[in-house]
Amino acid sequence: MYLLGTVREAWAEAVAQGTLAMETRIALRLATTTVMRQATDVSVACYRAGGTTAILEANEFERRFRDAMSVSQHLQATPWHLETVGRFLLGSPEKPAFV
């Protein structure tokens, strides 16, 4: 709901104003990065709960786990995005990158 609510607010702003304020872009960055990292944690917990069968190619979970781990390596999930958000929220004069 955190990500969905943030995206809805950003969409409404984009429709109304034709652009997104930096605050909204930062909120999107925080929401997407946080949710991707949480989803990775859930995937790892399921992998561990699956035991030995989770590593077998014959098990459908094995492929899904590999896909989840691949997505977790995407630029969007990197921890330095959280640093970017923190700097912005603390008033750093540095212009945020990739937002």
TORZAPA-904273 format. One record per residue (C-alpha): x, y, z; residue in one letter. Coordinates in nm, 2 decimals. Last residue first. Layout:
+--------+--------+--------+--------+
|      x |      y |      z | residu |
+--------+--------+--------+--------+
|      X |      Y |      Z |      a |
...
+--------+--------+--------+--------+
//
This chain:
+--------+--------+--------+--------+
|      x |      y |      z | residu |
+--------+--------+--------+--------+
|   1.54 |   1.10 |  -0.94 |      v |
|   1.87 |   0.97 |  -1.08 |      f |
|   2.10 |   1.21 |  -0.89 |      a |
|   1.98 |   1.44 |  -0.61 |      p |
|   2.12 |   1.79 |  -0.64 |      k |
|   2.37 |   1.86 |  -0.35 |      e |
|   2.24 |   2.15 |  -0.13 |      p |
|   2.17 |   1.90 |   0.15 |      s |
|   1.85 |   1.97 |   0.33 |      g |
|   1.83 |   1.68 |   0.56 |      l |
|   1.54 |   1.53 |   0.36 |      l |
|   1.75 |   1.56 |   0.04 |      f |
|   2.05 |   1.39 |   0.20 |      r |
|   1.83 |   1.11 |   0.34 |      g |
|   1.67 |   1.04 |   0.00 |      v |
|   2.01 |   1.02 |  -0.17 |      t |
|   2.14 |   0.79 |   0.11 |      e |
|   1.83 |   0.57 |   0.05 |      l |
|   1.93 |   0.55 |  -0.31 |      h |
|   2.27 |   0.44 |  -0.20 |      w |
|   2.11 |   0.12 |  -0.08 |      p |
|   2.06 |  -0.01 |  -0.44 |      t |
|   1.72 |  -0.14 |  -0.53 |      a |
|   1.65 |   0.09 |  -0.83 |      q |
|   1.99 |  -0.01 |  -0.99 |      l |
|   1.86 |  -0.36 |  -1.03 |      h |
|   2.03 |  -0.63 |  -0.83 |      q |
|   1.70 |  -0.72 |  -0.64 |      s |
|   1.55 |  -0.80 |  -0.98 |      v |
|   1.80 |  -1.08 |  -1.03 |      s |
|   1.73 |  -1.21 |  -0.69 |      m |
|   1.36 |  -1.23 |  -0.76 |      a |
|   1.42 |  -1.40 |  -1.09 |      d |
|   1.65 |  -1.66 |  -0.92 |      r |
|   1.38 |  -1.72 |  -0.66 |      f |
|   1.11 |  -1.77 |  -0.93 |      r |
|   1.33 |  -2.02 |  -1.10 |      r |
|   1.38 |  -2.22 |  -0.78 |      e |
|   1.02 |  -2.20 |  -0.68 |      f |
|   0.90 |  -2.41 |  -0.97 |      e |
|   1.08 |  -2.71 |  -0.82 |      n |
|   1.25 |  -2.93 |  -1.08 |      a |
|   1.55 |  -2.70 |  -1.08 |      e |
|   1.61 |  -2.80 |  -0.71 |      l |
|   1.73 |  -2.53 |  -0.48 |      i |
|   1.41 |  -2.47 |  -0.29 |      a |
|   1.37 |  -2.85 |  -0.23 |      t |
|   1.66 |  -2.83 |   0.02 |      t |
|   1.47 |  -2.60 |   0.26 |      g |
|   1.17 |  -2.41 |   0.15 |      g |
|   1.17 |  -2.19 |   0.46 |      a |
|   1.51 |  -2.06 |   0.36 |      r |
|   1.39 |  -1.97 |   0.01 |      y |
|   1.07 |  -1.82 |   0.16 |      c |
|   1.28 |  -1.60 |   0.39 |      a |
|   1.50 |  -1.50 |   0.10 |      v |
|   1.20 |  -1.40 |  -0.11 |      s |
|   1.06 |  -1.20 |   0.18 |      v |
|   1.39 |  -1.01 |   0.22 |      d |
|   1.39 |  -0.94 |  -0.16 |      t |
|   1.04 |  -0.80 |  -0.14 |      a |
|   1.15 |  -0.57 |   0.14 |      q |
|   1.44 |  -0.44 |  -0.06 |      r |
|   1.21 |  -0.38 |  -0.36 |      m |
|   0.95 |  -0.21 |  -0.14 |      v |
|   1.21 |   0.03 |   0.02 |      t |
|   1.36 |   0.12 |  -0.32 |      t |
|   1.02 |   0.19 |  -0.47 |      t |
|   0.89 |   0.39 |  -0.18 |      a |
|   1.21 |   0.60 |  -0.13 |      l |
|   1.25 |   0.68 |  -0.49 |      r |
|   0.88 |   0.77 |  -0.53 |      l |
|   0.90 |   1.00 |  -0.23 |      a |
|   1.21 |   1.16 |  -0.38 |      i |
|   1.03 |   1.22 |  -0.70 |      r |
|   0.74 |   1.37 |  -0.51 |      t |
|   0.96 |   1.61 |  -0.32 |      e |
|   1.14 |   1.70 |  -0.64 |      m |
|   0.81 |   1.82 |  -0.78 |      a |
|   0.66 |   1.61 |  -1.06 |      l |
|   0.55 |   1.74 |  -1.40 |      t |
|   0.25 |   1.79 |  -1.61 |      g |
|   0.07 |   1.98 |  -1.33 |      q |
|  -0.26 |   1.80 |  -1.28 |      a |
|  -0.18 |   1.47 |  -1.46 |      v |
|   0.17 |   1.45 |  -1.30 |      a |
|   0.03 |   1.54 |  -0.96 |      e |
|  -0.24 |   1.27 |  -0.98 |      a |
|   0.02 |   1.02 |  -1.09 |      w |
|   0.26 |   1.11 |  -0.81 |      a |
|  -0.02 |   1.06 |  -0.55 |      e |
|  -0.12 |   0.73 |  -0.71 |      r |
|   0.24 |   0.61 |  -0.71 |      v |
|   0.28 |   0.70 |  -0.34 |      t |
|  -0.04 |   0.51 |  -0.25 |      g |
|   0.07 |   0.21 |  -0.45 |      l |
|   0.42 |   0.20 |  -0.29 |      l |
|   0.29 |   0.23 |   0.06 |      y |
|   0.00 |   0.00 |   0.00 |      m |
+--------+--------+--------+--------+
//
